[in-house]
C-alpha cells in the first residue's frame, strides 16, 4: 500500500480573508475554486483546501488546523514582512540545527511555523 500527501484542509469562518492571508504572506496561488465552498490553493507544492464548515458532511467539524510549516532562506526578511503585514509572532525559538524558528498566528487559531533554512 502506498500513501502520499494530498492536501491540508483549513476550515475557516472567513474564506476570503483566509485565502488572502496565505496569498499575501506566504506566496500561495489560487489553484481552483470549489464552487459554493471555497478555494484550493497551491502553497509551494502543497495543496491547501480552504472552506467553511461544510453542511453536507456529517462528522464533527472544527475551524482551523494546529500548524503548518514553511522554510525560508531569508528568515529576517520573512519575519519583517510578516510583522509589516500585522502578523503576530507568537514565539521564536532555536531549531535543532541551530537555525531560527518562529510560530506565527494565522486565521481561526491556526499557526504557521517559519523555519530558517540551513
Secondary structure as UniProt FT lines:
FT   STRAND          8..11
FT   HELIX           15..26
FT   STRAND          29..34
FT   TURN            35..37
FT   STRAND          38..43
FT   TURN            44..45
FT   STRAND          46..51
FT   TURN            55..56
FT   STRAND          67..72
FT   HELIX           75..84
FT   TURN            85..86
FT   STRAND          89..94
FT   TURN            96..97
FT   STRAND          100..105
FT   HELIX           107..109
FT   STRAND          111..116
//
